[in-house]
Amino acid sequence: MEILQAKKSDLIEILFLIKECVRDMNSKGMKHWNSSYPGIEEISADLDNGFIYLVKEKGVCEGMVTLNESEPNEYKGIKWSGDSSKILYMKRMAVHPIWQDKGVAEMLVTFAEKFAKDKKYNYIRLDTLSSNQLEAKLYTNSSYDEVGEFYSTFQKTPFKCYEKKI
């Protein structure tokens, strides 16, 4: 397995991965991703800016993550424990259901942390739906601290925010 920066030619594969993950999450009662989010406009913009990284094995995309410096609007009210200088935001991490529980998510988190360290970021920040216990466990096992939560306008369940000093 290797992690590569996504190219524009990966768009269809990324959209397929997201579609499969949406189907899987929705079947488990997690409806924060749907046919509208994440949308093709967001994914295309992230591709154009070089923010998406893919886990591939033998040319097959098993997972993805978006890494950038753009703070989500929902984070404005969060009391982060660290300062706000040089922050990397980890967003839209997805692992195809076939490859879940095979270390792909851990590989993406490790990659993000190395990326942050190499680029001299001070913190990584992210969120996850509070009902997603597996993802929350991944972050706490990776030494991320839960620092707050927010409610989305389209979701009744809160999102928990995490950060890690790099």
C-alpha positions as CSV (number, residue, x, y, z in Angstrom):
1,M,0.0,0.0,0.0
2,E,1.1,3.5,-0.7
3,I,-0.3,7.0,-0.1
4,L,-0.3,9.3,-3.0
5,Q,-1.5,12.8,-3.7
6,A,-4.6,12.5,-5.7
7,K,-4.7,13.7,-9.3
8,K,-7.6,15.1,-11.3
9,S,-7.8,11.7,-13.1
10,D,-8.7,10.1,-9.7
11,L,-12.0,12.0,-9.5
12,I,-14.3,9.2,-10.6
13,E,-12.5,6.7,-8.3
14,I,-12.9,9.2,-5.4
15,L,-16.6,9.7,-6.1
16,F,-17.1,6.0,-6.2
17,L,-15.3,5.6,-2.9
18,I,-17.4,8.3,-1.3
19,K,-20.6,6.7,-2.7
20,E,-19.7,3.4,-1.2
21,C,-18.8,4.9,2.2
22,V,-22.1,6.9,2.2
23,R,-24.1,3.7,1.6
24,D,-22.2,2.0,4.4
25,M,-22.5,4.8,6.9
26,N,-26.2,5.4,6.1
27,S,-26.9,1.7,6.7
28,K,-25.4,2.1,10.1
29,G,-27.6,5.1,11.0
30,M,-24.9,7.7,10.3
31,K,-26.4,10.1,7.8
32,H,-24.0,13.0,8.0
33,W,-22.7,12.1,4.5
34,N,-25.3,11.8,1.8
35,S,-25.8,12.4,-1.9
36,S,-25.1,16.1,-1.4
37,Y,-22.1,15.9,0.9
38,P,-19.3,15.6,0.2
39,G,-20.2,16.9,-3.2
40,I,-18.4,17.0,-6.5
41,E,-17.7,20.7,-6.2
42,E,-15.8,20.3,-2.9
43,I,-14.0,17.2,-4.1
44,S,-13.0,18.9,-7.4
45,A,-11.8,22.0,-5.6
46,D,-9.7,19.8,-3.2
47,L,-8.2,18.0,-6.1
48,D,-7.4,21.2,-7.9
49,N,-5.6,22.4,-4.8
50,G,-3.7,19.2,-4.1
51,F,-5.5,18.5,-0.8
52,I,-6.6,14.9,-1.2
53,Y,-4.4,11.9,-0.5
54,L,-5.3,8.4,-1.5
55,V,-4.3,5.0,-0.1
56,K,-3.8,2.7,-3.1
57,E,-2.8,-0.9,-3.4
58,K,-2.1,-2.3,-6.9
59,G,-3.8,0.8,-8.4
60,V,-7.0,0.4,-6.3
61,C,-8.1,3.2,-4.1
62,E,-8.9,1.9,-0.6
63,G,-9.2,5.2,1.3
64,M,-8.7,8.9,1.2
65,V,-8.2,12.0,3.4
66,T,-8.2,15.7,2.8
67,L,-5.5,17.8,4.5
68,N,-5.5,21.6,4.4
69,E,-5.3,24.8,6.4
70,S,-9.0,25.8,5.9
71,E,-10.8,26.0,9.2
72,P,-14.4,24.8,8.9
73,N,-17.0,27.4,9.9
74,E,-18.4,25.1,12.6
75,Y,-15.1,25.2,14.5
76,K,-15.4,29.0,15.2
77,G,-17.0,28.4,18.6
78,I,-14.7,25.5,19.8
79,K,-12.4,26.2,22.7
80,W,-9.2,24.6,21.3
81,S,-6.6,23.8,23.8
82,G,-3.7,24.9,21.7
83,D,-2.9,28.1,20.0
84,S,-4.3,28.8,16.5
85,S,-1.0,29.2,14.6
86,K,-0.1,26.7,11.9
87,I,-3.0,24.3,12.0
88,L,-3.6,21.4,9.7
89,Y,-7.2,20.3,9.3
90,M,-8.0,16.6,8.6
91,K,-11.3,16.2,6.8
92,R,-13.3,13.7,4.8
93,M,-11.4,10.6,5.8
94,A,-13.0,7.6,4.1
95,V,-12.1,4.0,3.9
96,H,-14.0,1.7,1.5
97,P,-16.1,-0.8,3.4
98,I,-14.2,-3.7,2.0
99,W,-10.9,-2.4,3.5
100,Q,-12.2,-1.2,6.9
101,D,-10.6,-2.9,9.9
102,K,-7.5,-3.6,7.9
103,G,-5.3,-0.7,9.1
104,V,-6.1,1.8,6.3
105,A,-7.6,4.4,8.6
106,E,-4.6,4.1,11.0
107,M,-2.3,4.5,8.0
108,L,-4.1,7.7,6.9
109,V,-3.8,9.2,10.4
110,T,-0.1,8.3,10.6
111,F,0.4,9.9,7.2
112,A,-1.4,13.0,8.3
113,E,0.8,13.3,11.4
114,K,4.0,12.8,9.4
115,F,2.8,15.3,6.8
116,A,2.0,17.8,9.6
117,K,5.4,17.3,11.2
118,D,7.3,17.6,7.9
119,K,5.4,20.8,7.1
120,K,6.0,22.2,10.6
121,Y,2.3,22.4,11.6
122,N,1.7,22.8,15.4
123,Y,-1.6,21.0,15.6
124,I,-3.9,18.7,13.7
125,R,-7.6,19.3,14.2
126,L,-10.6,17.3,13.1
127,D,-14.1,16.3,13.9
128,T,-16.2,13.1,13.8
129,L,-19.9,12.4,14.3
130,S,-20.3,11.6,18.0
131,S,-22.2,8.3,17.2
132,N,-19.2,7.0,15.2
133,Q,-17.6,5.2,18.1
134,L,-15.0,3.4,15.9
135,E,-13.6,6.7,14.5
136,A,-13.6,8.3,18.0
137,K,-11.6,5.3,19.3
138,L,-9.2,5.6,16.4
139,Y,-8.4,9.2,17.4
140,T,-8.2,8.7,21.1
141,N,-6.0,5.6,20.6
142,S,-3.8,7.9,18.4
143,S,-3.5,10.4,21.3
144,Y,-5.9,13.0,20.0
145,D,-7.7,15.0,22.7
146,E,-11.4,15.7,22.6
147,V,-11.8,19.4,23.0
148,G,-15.5,20.2,22.3
149,E,-18.5,19.6,20.1
150,F,-20.8,21.4,17.7
151,Y,-24.1,20.8,16.1
152,S,-24.6,21.1,12.4
153,T,-27.7,22.7,11.0
154,F,-28.6,19.5,9.2
155,Q,-27.7,16.9,11.9
156,K,-29.3,16.2,15.3
157,T,-26.3,14.3,16.6
158,P,-23.3,16.5,17.7
159,F,-19.9,16.3,16.1
160,K,-16.9,15.9,18.5
161,C,-13.8,17.9,17.8
162,Y,-10.3,16.5,18.4
163,E,-6.8,18.0,18.2
164,K,-3.3,16.7,18.6
165,K,-0.1,18.7,19.2
166,I,2.5,17.8,16.6
